[in-house]
Amino acid sequence: MTDSGDTAWILVSTALVMLMTPGVGLFYGGMVRGKNVVAMISLSFISLIVVVLQWVFVGYSISFGQDVGGFIGNLNHLLLNDVGFDVFNGTKIHNSYS
């Protein structure tokens, strides 16, 4: 069973990052000429897409996989392999460093 507080925190954090992306694009768009504003906003969204793909490919596995030498996770969950709703057994947010 997942903890509703942890789920709410992850959803709020994700929403704030998604709102930050066009904000960063507008900020950088303000520092370039008018004809390049759309390009800067597009680059902000492209960077968001690249980071999401990196998380799916290796980030989850390195963060939540079995540790290698107590330092970093292995690549057993590469491309979210064997990840389903059954892995959400209790809370994982505050126990990840213990």
DOTI-386943 format. One record per residue (C-alpha): residue number from 0; x, y, z. Coordinates in steps of 0.05 Angstrom, whole numbers, plus 32768, in hexadecimal, padded with zeros to 4 digits. Each point is the difference from the previous one (the first is absolute). Layout:
# DOTI-386943
[site NUM [X Y Z]] ...
***
This chain:
# DOTI-386943
[site 0 [8000 8000 8000]] [site 1 [801C 8043 7FED]] [site 2 [8002 803A 8031]] [site 3 [7FD1 8037 7FE9]] [site 4 [802C 8037 801D]] [site 5 [803D 7FE7 7FD9]] [site 6 [7FD7 7FFB 7FC0]] [site 7 [7FE5 8047 8009]] [site 8 [8046 801B 800C]] [site 9 [801B 7FDF 7FC1]] [site 10 [7FC5 801A 7FD6]] [site 11 [8008 8047 801B]] [site 12 [804B 7FFF 7FF4]] [site 13 [7FF6 7FE6 7FB9]] [site 14 [7FCC 8036 7FF2]] [site 15 [802F 8037 8019]] [site 16 [8038 7FE7 7FD3]] [site 17 [7FD0 7FFE 7FC5]] [site 18 [7FEC 8048 800F]] [site 19 [8049 8014 8007]] [site 20 [8011 7FE9 7FBA]] [site 21 [7FDA 8036 7FD9]] [site 22 [8016 8033 8035]] [site 23 [8049 7FF1 7FF1]] [site 24 [7FF2 8004 7FB6]] [site 25 [7FE0 8044 8008]] [site 26 [8039 8017 802C]] [site 27 [8034 7FEC 7FCC]] [site 28 [7FD2 801B 7FCA]] [site 29 [8005 8044 8020]] [site 30 [804B 8000 7FF6]] [site 31 [7FFF 7FF4 7FB5]] [site 32 [7FE5 8025 7FC4]] [site 33 [7FB5 7FFB 7FF2]] [site 34 [8009 7FD0 7FC6]] [site 35 [8022 7FCD 802E]] [site 36 [7FCD 7FFE 8039]] [site 37 [7FDA 7FC4 7FE5]] [site 38 [8041 7FDB 7FF6]] [site 39 [8015 800C 8048]] [site 40 [7FBC 7FE7 801B]] [site 41 [8005 7FC4 7FD2]] [site 42 [8046 7FF0 801A]] [site 43 [7FE5 8001 8048]] [site 44 [7FCB 7FCD 7FEE]] [site 45 [8032 7FD6 7FDA]] [site 46 [802E 7FFF 803D]] [site 47 [7FC4 7FE8 802A]] [site 48 [7FF4 7FC7 7FCF]] [site 49 [8049 7FEC 8001]] [site 50 [8001 7FFE 804C]] [site 51 [7FC0 7FD6 8003]] [site 52 [801E 7FCE 7FCE]] [site 53 [8040 7FFC 8029]] [site 54 [7FD7 7FF1 803E]] [site 55 [7FDA 7FC9 7FDD]] [site 56 [803F 7FE1 7FE1]] [site 57 [8031 8000 803B]] [site 58 [7FEB 8031 8036]] [site 59 [7FCC 7FD5 8023]] [site 60 [802E 7FC4 8000]] [site 61 [803B 8027 801C]] [site 62 [7FD5 8021 8035]] [site 63 [7FD6 7FC5 8018]] [site 64 [8026 7FC2 7FEA]] [site 65 [8028 7FD3 802E]] [site 66 [803E 8026 8016]] [site 67 [8045 7FF2 7FE6]] [site 68 [8032 800A 8037]] [site 69 [7FCE 8029 8028]] [site 70 [8009 803A 7FD1]] [site 71 [7FD6 7FFB 7FC0]] [site 72 [7FCA 7FD2 7FE5]] [site 73 [800B 7FCB 7FCC]] [site 74 [7FDD 7FFC 7FBC]] [site 75 [7FCF 7FC8 800F]] [site 76 [7FC5 802F 7FF2]] [site 77 [801C 801C 7FBF]] [site 78 [7FC6 801B 7FD6]] [site 79 [7FD2 7FF6 803C]] [site 80 [8008 7FB4 7FF9]] [site 81 [7FD7 7FDA 8035]] [site 82 [7FE2 8040 801C]] [site 83 [7FB6 7FFD 800E]] [site 84 [7FCF 8016 8035]] [site 85 [8013 7FC5 802D]] [site 86 [8044 8020 8010]] [site 87 [7FDD 8039 8025]] [site 88 [7FFC 7FDC 8042]] [site 89 [7FFA 8036 8035]] [site 90 [8026 8041 7FFD]] [site 91 [8043 8007 7FDC]] [site 92 [800E 804B 8006]] [site 93 [801B 8007 8047]] [site 94 [801D 7FB9 8003]] [site 95 [802C 8007 7FC2]] [site 96 [803D 8017 8029]] [site 97 [7FFB 7FCE 8039]] 
***
